Amino acid sequence: MPGIDECLLEAMRLPGALGASVVDWTSGLALGTVGDAPGGDHETTAAEAAELARLAAEHRAFAPDEEIGWEGKEPPVEDLIVSNRDTYHLLRFVATTFDSSVFLHLWLARSDGNLALARIRLGEMAGRLVLG
């Protein structure tokens, strides 16, 4: 089972990958980074992506009806996709044995990236990621 570094290196092998990180969305801290960061700063990117992750994970509008009040379980959101003119940001939530407050963030070029493949592979990586 891969740790953070191995997982990030695997993410960077995806077509169009520009950068990747593992982020704790409660603190906004990057637990690991690789490649480039939007704006050139991994820590700022992690903090800003964490705000978006918190918004989606903590609001009822995005939760399946049966998962209201998910504390300590898997997050109700699988992933978030934000697109702009030239890139995609894919945030994939990771279920953990403690509080499931971690996500993978992949920054992907639209010109040569494959969003569908990235979603599948990040889901697989999230399922295998070992934290601790």
N, C-alpha and C positions, 0 to 999 in steps of 0.2 A: 504494500500500500504506500503510495507516494506521500511525501511530506510537502510542505509549502514550496520549497525550491524546485523540486521535481515537477510539481503540478504547474508552476509558472513557466518552466522551460517547455513543457508539453503544450501549453497554451500558445506559446510563441511560435510553435511549428505550424499553427493553423494558417491557411492562406490569408494574406492581408493583415496579419497581426502586427500592430505597431507597439503595443505595450500591454502589460498585464499586472494585476496586483491582487493580493488577498487583503481584505479590509474588515476590521471589526466595526460594525455599523453603530454600536452604542457609543464608542469613544471617537470614532472617525480616524483611527490610526491605521496606517498600512502595516500589516504583519510581514509583508514581503512584496518586492516589486522587481520588475524586469522590463527592459526595453525603454521606450520613450513614454513621456506623460504629456497629456494635453497642457499647453502652457509651460511645459518644461519642469514642472514641480510635482513630484509624486505625492508628497504630503498634502498639498493643497487639493489635488485631485481626489485623494482618498477622503478628505474631510467633506468636500462638496458632494461626492458620490454617496457618502454615508447619509447625508441629509436626505437625499432622494430615496435611498433604501429605507430609512426610518419612516418617511412619509408613507410609502407604499405598504410597509409591513405593519404599521401600527393603526391604520385606518380601516374601518369596517367596509368601506366601499370596495376594497380590493380583496377581501377575504371570502372564501366559500362560506355559505350559510352555516354549514356544520362546524366551522372552525373559528367562530367568534370566541375570543378569549383563549388564544393559542399558547399562552405562557408555558415555556418549558418544552413545547413540542416543536415540530417542524414549522418554519415560517409559513404563513398562508400564501405567500407569493413565491412562485418558482423562479421567475426571472423578470427583469425589466430591460427594455430596449429603448434607447434614445438615439435618434438619428438626426444628423445635420447634413449639409450639402456634400461633405466629403468623407465622413466617418460614421461608424456605429459605435455606441457604447453598450455593451452587454453586461448586465449585472446578474449573476447567478447566485442565489442564496444557497448556503451549505447547511444541511442538518447536522448538528453535533450532539454529543451526549450531554453537554452542559446547557447552554442557553440559546443555541442556534443564532448567534448574532454575528455571523461571518458571511461574507459574500466574495465571489470571484468577480473581478472587473476586467473585461477584455476590451481594449480599444482597437478597432478594426477599420482598415481602409475600405471604403465602399468600392473603389475601382477594381480591386482584385480579391476582396474578401467574399466569403460565402456565409451569410448570416445563418441560414438553416443548418449548415454543417457545424458552425461555431456553437449554436444552441445545443445541438446533440452532444458534441464533444465536451462542452463545459458541464453539461448535466452528468456525463459519465465521470468527469474529473471530480466534480463535487461529491459524487457518491463514493469515490475511492480516497478522497483527501483525508489524511490523518493529521490532526492537530494535537499539539501537546508537547 
